[in-house]
């Protein structure tokens, strides 16, 4: 079973910085080489799933939520590893049924996220999974969507945290497990 350090080393070794994308001044963290490496991908999924278990290894969440788009790639296998359901949080206008919506600020603009109103049942415990914690806005917006359904966000698990943007100002008291802080 790979450990957290194995996942961190894989991220450091395989993540590619893409300067000035999607716009000038932004450095995009390309994780596709990590995903293409079976051992690295397995290690990060195991490490991300640890946030959904207690100290004895028991699963303590009922659902895993992944935020569009790279969060989907990570959250679905985390849900499978934990033996719970996966729920997508989508950009505005992508869900076909009645949804809750939250608009929030990004590091370079604004966005709206949506969650089907019946995706999370009242009282369900939910783990949020995403690739990068930048400003904290996506995690905060997703937590508000979960709460609008009556669920409880128990924590977030992310590959990378951009510490220089101080994202934890918006995540508040939500426990956030990060594999790598930049």
N, C-alpha and C positions, 0 to 999 in steps of 0.2 A: 504494500500500500504506500503510494507516494506521500511524502510529507509536505508541509507548507513551504519549507525551504526549497524543495525541488521545484515547486510551482513558481516561487519568486525568481529562482535562477533561470528558469525557462522564459519567463517574461522579460527579464533583463537581457537575455541572450538573443531572443527572437523578435521582439517588438521593433518595428522600424519607424523612425521619425520621418514624417513627411512635412517639410516646412511650407508655410503659406498655403495650407489647404484646410478647410474649404475656402478660406479667404486670407489675404495678406495679414501677417502677424500671428496667425494661429498655426501651431505645430500639431498636426494630426498624429495620433498614436495608432499605427497600423498593426493590428493583432492577427491578421490573416496568416502570417508565417507560424504563429503559435498554434492556431487552429489546424493547420496542415500537418503538424507534427503530432502523431498519435500519443506519444508518451507525454509531451508537454500539455496537450489538450486534456488528457486523462488526469494529470496532476492538478491542473487548475480547477477542473470540475470537482474533484475530491476536496480540494482546499476551499472552494466557494461553498460547497454543501455543508462544511463543518459548522457554519453559522446557523444552520437549521437543526443542529443536534445539541443535546446537553453534554455535560462533562462525562457522562457514562456512555455516550454514543446514541442515546435514544432520540428519535425524531420529535421535535417540539413545535413543528409547524404543520398547518393543514393544507397550505397552498404556497406555490412559488410564483411570484409575479416578475415578468421580464419586460423591460421598457424597450420600445422600438428604437433602433432596429437591432443593434448588436447585442442588446440585452436578451433578445429572443434566442440567439445562438447559444448563449451561456445558460439561461434560466431553464430551458426545456430539459437539457441533460441533468441539471442540478435537481429538478423536480423528480426525474426518473431515479436518480441516486438516492433521493430521500423517500421515494415511494409515495409521493403526493402529486396532486394535480398542478398543471401549469396554466397560468392565465396571462394573456398578452395585454399590455397597456399600449394603445395605439395613438398615432398622431390624429389630429382632428379629421373627421369625415371618413375614416377607414373602417369603422365598426358598423355592421348592418342593422343593429337593433338599438333600443333605447340605452343611452349611456350617460354616465356622469362625465363632466368635463372640468378641467382646471387649466387656466392660462398662467404661465410663469416666465421668468426671465432666464435667458441663457447667457453664456459668456459673450455671445455676439448676436443678440437679438431676443425675440420672444417666441414661444411655442405654446401649443395647447395639446394636452394629453387627454385621452378618453379611456374609460373602462366600462364594459357592460354593467348595467345596474345589478344584474343577478349573478355576476361572476364570482363574487365573494359573499358568502352567507354571514349573517350577523353572528358575531362571536368567533369567527375563524381567525386563526393566527397565520400571518403571512410574512414570508421572507421576500425581500426585494433583491433582485439580482441585476446588475448592469456592468458595463465594461469600465467606464471612467467616471469617477466622482470629480466633477470640475467645480461648478459654483455651488452644487448641492440642490439646485432648483428642481431638477428632474426627480430626485429622491423625495424632496419635500412635496412636490405636486402629486407624486404617486402615493405617498402616505395619505394625503388628503383624499384621494380617490378611494383608497381602501376604507378609510374611516367613513366616507359618504355611504358606503355599502353596509356599514356596521361591523366591519372587520377590524382587526388590530395588527398594525405593522409591528412585528417583533424585532426586526433588524434588517440591515442591508448588508449585502456581500458584493464587493466590487473588485475588479482586477487591479485598477490603478486609481490613486488619489492624487490630484494636482494640488498639493499642499499650499503652494504659493497663491492660489486663488481663495484660500480659507473657506472651503466648502462646508465645514462643520457648523458655520454660523447658521445655515439654513436647516441642517439636519437635526439640530437641537439635541434632545436626549435619546434619540434613536440610536441604538448600538450599530456601529458601522465597522465591518471587518474588511480590511483592505490588504491585498496581497503585496502591493508595492506602492510606496509614496514617492512622488517625484517633486 
